[in-house]
Amino acid sequence: MSQAMIGAGFDVHSVALAPEHNLLAVEEELLVGAQKAGAVRPDVMRADVKALIVGCLAREQQGPDPEARKRMIDLACAGLRAQR
């Protein structure tokens, strides 16, 4: 998403670092909330989620492929999902 925004001329980095737009804190809050709800494994860190997103975006750059997109989303979700 950030690549698309950057391509459109949006300065993602300055906005992300602005005190009133603390994206890192929001990402952490979302992750911790998902972990407390039992939806995400307790050992997952914010950096892990970002790495998964980067991997999914890298796959997407190889060209539009709806089946590959679904497979990548399924793989990422399965890896994050807490065991019940």
VENMO-V105254 format. One record per residue. N is the residue number from 1. PHI is phi as a letter, one per 40 degrees, with the letter a starting at -180 (NA if undefined). OMEGA is omega in whole degrees, 0 to 359 (NA if undefined). Layout:
BEGIN
N:PHI:OMEGA
N:PHI:OMEGA
END
This chain:
BEGIN
1:NA:181
2:c:178
3:c:178
4:c:179
5:c:178
6:c:179
7:c:179
8:c:178
9:g:181
10:c:181
11:c:184
12:c:185
13:c:180
14:c:178
15:c:181
16:c:182
17:c:179
18:c:183
19:d:181
20:c:179
21:b:184
22:c:182
23:c:180
24:c:179
25:c:179
26:c:178
27:d:180
28:c:180
29:c:178
30:c:180
31:c:181
32:c:178
33:c:178
34:c:178
35:c:178
36:c:179
37:c:179
38:g:182
39:c:183
40:b:179
41:d:182
42:c:182
43:c:181
44:c:178
45:b:180
46:d:180
47:c:177
48:c:180
49:c:179
50:c:179
51:c:176
52:c:179
53:c:179
54:c:178
55:c:178
56:c:178
57:c:178
58:c:178
59:c:182
60:c:181
61:c:178
62:c:178
63:h:181
64:c:179
65:a:183
66:d:179
67:c:178
68:c:179
69:c:180
70:c:180
71:c:180
72:c:178
73:c:179
74:c:179
75:c:181
76:c:181
77:c:179
78:c:180
79:c:180
80:c:189
81:c:176
82:c:177
83:c:181
84:b:NA
END
